[in-house]
Amino acid sequence: MIKGDKIRLKAKMGVFDNIGEICEVTDVNDGGVICFRFGNGRHLGCMSFDEYEKYFERVWTTSLFKFL
């Protein structure tokens, strides 16, 4: 996962309950903390990779598959 990737909320995470919302990854640090933007870019959040696996899924774009 890298900056600019898109992730989708798949399970309610506290008050963040807009299931299906697409978020943009803003940073992934060396410790594995994933930072992301949501709410039309108005809010920022950070989580561990374990939390990512529990609450989010990666959004794959068709253009990515052209290179595989």
C-alpha positions as CSV (number, residue, x, y, z in Angstrom):
1,M,0.0,0.0,0.0
2,I,1.3,3.5,-0.9
3,K,0.3,7.1,-0.7
4,G,-2.7,7.8,-3.1
5,D,-4.2,4.3,-2.8
6,K,-7.9,4.1,-2.2
7,I,-9.5,2.0,0.6
8,R,-13.2,1.3,1.3
9,L,-14.8,1.1,4.8
10,K,-16.3,-2.4,5.1
11,A,-17.3,-2.5,8.8
12,K,-18.4,0.1,11.3
13,M,-15.4,1.6,13.1
14,G,-16.7,3.5,16.2
15,V,-18.6,6.7,15.0
16,F,-17.1,6.1,11.5
17,D,-20.1,4.2,10.2
18,N,-20.5,5.3,6.6
19,I,-19.9,1.8,5.2
20,G,-18.7,1.9,1.6
21,E,-17.0,5.3,1.9
22,I,-13.9,5.5,-0.2
23,C,-10.8,7.0,1.6
24,E,-7.4,8.0,0.2
25,V,-4.2,6.8,1.9
26,T,-2.1,9.9,2.7
27,D,0.9,8.1,4.3
28,V,2.2,4.7,5.3
29,N,5.1,5.0,7.7
30,D,7.9,2.6,8.5
31,G,6.1,1.3,11.6
32,G,3.1,0.2,9.4
33,V,0.8,3.0,10.5
34,I,-1.6,3.9,7.7
35,C,-2.9,7.5,7.5
36,F,-5.9,8.3,5.4
37,R,-8.3,11.1,4.4
38,F,-12.1,10.7,4.6
39,G,-15.3,12.8,4.7
40,N,-14.6,14.4,1.3
41,G,-11.0,15.2,2.4
42,R,-12.1,17.1,5.5
43,H,-11.0,14.5,8.1
44,L,-7.8,12.6,8.7
45,G,-7.3,9.3,10.5
46,C,-4.5,6.8,11.2
47,M,-4.6,3.1,12.0
48,S,-2.5,0.0,12.3
49,F,-2.4,-2.6,9.6
50,D,-4.4,-4.9,11.8
51,E,-7.2,-2.3,12.0
52,Y,-7.0,-1.8,8.3
53,E,-7.6,-5.6,7.7
54,K,-10.5,-5.5,10.1
55,Y,-12.3,-2.4,8.9
56,F,-11.2,-1.7,5.3
57,E,-10.6,-3.3,1.9
58,R,-8.4,-2.0,-0.9
59,V,-10.1,-0.5,-3.9
60,W,-8.4,-1.8,-7.1
61,T,-8.6,0.3,-10.2
62,T,-8.8,-1.2,-13.6
63,S,-5.8,0.8,-14.8
64,L,-3.6,-1.1,-12.2
65,F,-4.4,-4.4,-13.9
66,K,-3.0,-3.2,-17.2
67,F,0.5,-3.6,-15.7
68,L,0.0,-7.0,-14.1
